[in-house]
Amino acid sequence: MAARPVPVRTILATIGLVLATYVVLELVVQARRVLIWAVIALFLAVSLHPAVEALQRRVPRCRRSVATLLVFLAAAAAVGAVVTLFVIPLAQEGSRFADRLPAMIKDVRAGRGPVGNLLERTHVLQYVQRHQAQIRAFATGLSTPALKFIRSATTAATGTLTIFVLAYLMVLEGPKAIARSLALVDEAPAARIRRVGAACARTVNGYLTGNLLISVICGLLTYVVLLASGVPFAGLLALFVALTDLIPLVGATIGAVVASTAAFVHSLPAGIGAIVFFIVYQQAENHLLQPVVLSRTVKLNPLTVLLAILIAAEVAGILGALLAIPVTGIIQVVLGDLWAHRGGRPLGLPMRADNSPENADRSDRSDRPE
């Protein structure tokens, strides 16, 4: 039996689908920076949306635009306070360090002081004297990395401003856009989408809350260890470690390296103690604290949390590690809703803010097919 020829329409449709897929992927690749900013802005908007809703409930006459502006100003003030808390002591100590630098250089050359003794024991001074020409050439070539750093800092500042503006518009106009979109579908599917969306938002908020809690714990423990070791500026170093701990994968390592270096400059026992502390703590955070805390805030199994972080970090790097847990939680919510809806069993996700079982049961019954 002869095979039927493939219709020309099918061939053209297949070619068009392949071309459209290629165009979409190319757009995603070219606009990946903007897409990353949009994703971060979405996370920020989801985290600040409950505060806007709470402010409107407490002040009924407050317009949404005013409430959103006040919440974002408060968030910006909080970020500014943290930056000020970090930058001002750093600038003060930087000026003190500049005043003491000539004496420190003399002590280093003479092999005196903690830094001089350390360099003397590790034979760094002899290495510098033997390779002065190479070091001078390397220092001369640092202008290009410096320019790259300036460009990166400018891009980061632009991205931060863009993220805040996008998040503000999402919080301000998001409910209207969602309401217009849900008005296009029937009441029962709209109620179901609201319930699942509320559960996904709680997952994102849980992740942000859990990640912030872990960073606070890391900062407090670091402060205790550095203070007990007598390391100067223990509070400043602990704040830096807490902030860098928010960055997945590399953040904890960066904070540990900086704090351990400062401890070594103070004394050899303090440096060894800091290294031992960070090794033990990071193992406990990665394999115990992070899975347990995030499993309770995001409602994921600890094993699922750990596997999601490892797989996403391997696939997409830092951004993948950042999005692994909330994306996994969202997938769990969506799959749970699909399973419950297909099997005719209610999911039990509250549609309204009061989280009452009566509202959940009533909305679940409205979603069931007649």
Secondary structure, 3 states (H helix, E strand, C coil): CCCCCCCHHHHHHHHHHHHHHHHHHHHHHHCHHHHHHHHHHHHHHHHHHHHHHHHHHHCCCCCHHHHHHHHHHHHHHHHHHHHHHHHHHHHHHHHHHHHHHHHHHHHHHHCCHHHHHHHHHCCHHHHHHHCHHHHHHHHHCCHHHHHHHHHHHHHHHHHHHHHHHHHHHHHHHHHHHHHHHHCCCCHHHHHHHHHHHHHHHHHHHHHHHHHHHHHHHHHHHHHHHHHHHCCCCHHHHHHHHHHHCCCCCCHHHHHHHHHHHHHHHHCHHHHHHHHHHHHHHHHHHHHHHHHHHHHHHCCCCHHHHHHHHHHHHHHHHHHHHHHHHHHHHHHHHHHHHHHHHHHCCCCCCCCCCCCCHHHHHHHHHHHCCC
